[in-house]
Amino acid sequence: MSDPILAGFHPDPSICRVGQDYYLACSSFEYFPGVPLFHSRDLAHWTQIGNALDRPSQLRLVPDGTSSGGVYAPTLRHHDGRFWLITTNVTRGEGNLLFTATDPAGPWSDPVRLPDVAGIDPDLAWDEDGACWCTYAGVGQVRIDPHTGQALGPPRRIWSGTPGAKAPEAPHLYRIGEYWYLLIAEGGTERGHCVSIARGTAPTGPFEPCPANPILTHRSTDHPIQNTGHADLVQAPDGAWWMVLLGVRARGGTPGWHVLGRETFLAPVTWADGWPVVGGIVPTTTGRPPPDVRDDFDADDLHPRWISLRHRPADDCNVTERPGWLTLRARAGTLDDLDVTFAGRRQQHPSCRIRTLIDTAEGRGGLAVRLDELHHYEIEATAAEVRALARIGPLRTVLATRPMPAGPAVLAIRVASTDTFRDVRSGPDTVSLGVEDRDGVFTALAELDGRYLSTEVAGGFTGRVVGVYAAAGTVRFDWFDYEPVEKHNVPGE
């Protein structure tokens, strides 16, 4: 099995290299802070160094930031001693935004707005004369002043992609040797996703398509990684070329369900007759997090892996009010609400255990697996009882209740990937909601089919996020533990 270099909901990768160092950015959609940033020296081991958009002045997602809205498809580049990040915030009135930094770990600037760039998925490239070209989904292009955001000419369509293929998007423009290469994704971001390329002698074209297009796709194959596309190229210090791309690991029966979101994978690239040839996705397990990732909330702030919904006011989410605890103060009543107080991290493994020690003396809250407002499971506690809840589309139900154990309680969720098929309708995994006693014995209140927290059921562009929330009053969490569980002989692996 070829594992991702960034597991879990890390879509739309964009990469650049400065000396021996690689930097990579991903989409973040409705979550705050936005645009996670990673560093590597070998393209296999990645460390999150921050989030580019970590201030309200950079990222406005309230009140109109719907799920699978927000921040789409960044492009990360290094030019003239500075890092440049351009992205689209599809929240009403925001549009395309450009940020800069001298250190990719931050701080990043407030945005330069690009009102004359109409499409999503913007890219930046500079020619030999210093002109900056912004290319975007469609595939359109306009010359801009990156310091002011002003367009320096009219926009124009420069390539339509493969005739008959839908959604030409995610363009990236490179000068390699004697040609300018225009890399795009097309075919839609579902099972038909693919990568195609064209070249020309100028950044504005005209562009000649590669005769071997698409240069990468897994459509209509039995490869365990599907939906491959939205790629970016980078050259290593030794001259070798590599491609980062997104893909999904669909599991279960027919049609297959992916629950972790679109993940980032790596593939080698060689060149033949002036065209890139993409090799097989690199088999690696080195991109996974450490076997156990525990947060004791002893630092001055949350680790950059922690994300919240649309914003994170310090009064409602902090680790300073009670040192060593995460304090959440409720803004809304349930995970059905857009403005619920929530803090979580991406689910990154098909099987895992998630646990937290909760204090509900002043409120009501719990532990959840979330895809969006209409699709989530949670184990929720008050001072009196614990209950298992599920929201699946228009249906919301209380599955089971039990008395709350005395004192702070350990809430737990266990996700087990499908080992054996009952029939072709078997789901991708089972999600168990429960509690643990003082001896660590798990008692499940409910076991649920995981397909209902999948993109194939819910729609959208994100993946599961597991975390804690406050539904009433003030709720505190002493620690949060995420533990991958390795399973073998899983169908499709």
Secondary structure, DSSP 8 states (H G I E B T S, - for coil): ----SB-SS--S-EEEEETTEEEEE---BTEESEEEEEEESSSSS-EEEEEEE-STTT---TTT--TT-SEEEEEEEEETTEEEEEEEE-STTTEEEEEEESSTTS-----EE-TT--SSS-EEEE-TT--EEEEETTTEEEEE-TTT--BSS--EE----STT----EEEEEEEETTEEEEEEEES-SSTT-EEEEEEESSTT---EE-TT--SEE-TTS--SSEEEEEEEEEE-TTS-EEEEEEEE--BSSSS-B--S--EEEEEEEEEETTEEEE------STTS--S-EEE---SSS--TT-EEES---TTTEESTTTTTSEEEE-SSSSTTSTT-EEEEEE--SSSEEEEEEEE-TTEEEEEEEEEETTEEEEEEE-SSEEEEEEEETTEEEEEEEEE--SSSEEEEEEEEE--S-SSTT--SEEEEEEEE-TT--EEEEEEEEGGGGSHHHH-SS---EEEEEEEEEEEEEEEEEEEE----S-TT-
